[in-house]
Amino acid sequence: MTTVAVAGAAGRMGRLVAASVAADPELTLGACYDPGVPGETVAGVPVTADQVAVGEADVVVEFTRPDVVMGNLTFWRELGVHAVVGTSGFDAARITEVRNRWGSGPPHCLIVPNFSIGAVVMMRLAEIAAPHFRAAEIIELHHDRKADAPSGTAVATAGRVAAAAPQQRHVESTELVAGSRGGDVDGVPIHAVRLAGLVAHQEVIFGSEGETLTIRHDTTDRTAFMPGVLLAVRGVAGLSEPVTIGLEPLLGV
């Protein structure tokens, strides 16, 4: 039986993860860590502000904030706990920093830009399409309470598209309003939409002379992330690298 702690347990995703772990007959819900609301109960477990309590688990699922996640990961590494990370904000520089801090394993750290199985497939399809088009742009759409922009999924997608094929972009438009053309990640523009009513959505638009291709994925409910979270919890200990990015090795895509 694998014991799973949840960091950021009182947040929207943290509560859902805790409930999903508690409902799984092969998993045991351990510490629910959230320094903001100690004493509250999540999935029948009292929330604690004591990081050391996480050390009693085999795996910790990290759904906190970009400004605290690095310190948390350093502490989980010291406790010897496998970490599954859903917190946003992991660009190439931060991933390099995690690899340097984490060192060799075990324990292992799995950083997941998106736990949706459909989103992982979407990114893989974008990677396959990239060499066949001149350039791509990404539009990502999320709820207006998301902590950062662009999303980790969009950043990861842009990196994979750029690595698959160089962008052949010849844009003559002048920005009349700064930022109109989006943010640049590895030469791929990303446009971040934040509106109430959205959950998590992304489309990758490819263009060449005379044609375009759009690959879109929509998450309409956060429960879509839970199969990926549980897959990551079960698989993180068996990964071959100390730090792994994405669910792809566990899905075989």
PyMOL commands that set and color helices and strands:
alter all, ss='L'
color gray80, all
select helices_A, chain A and resi 12-23+51-56+69-79+92-102+117-132+152-164+222-238+248-251
alter helices_A, ss='H'
color red, helices_A
select strands_A, chain A and resi 2-7+27-33+41-42+45-48+59-62+82-85+109-111+135-142+183-185+188-194+200-208+211-219+243-245
alter strands_A, ss='S'
color yellow, strands_A
deselect
rebuild
show_as cartoon
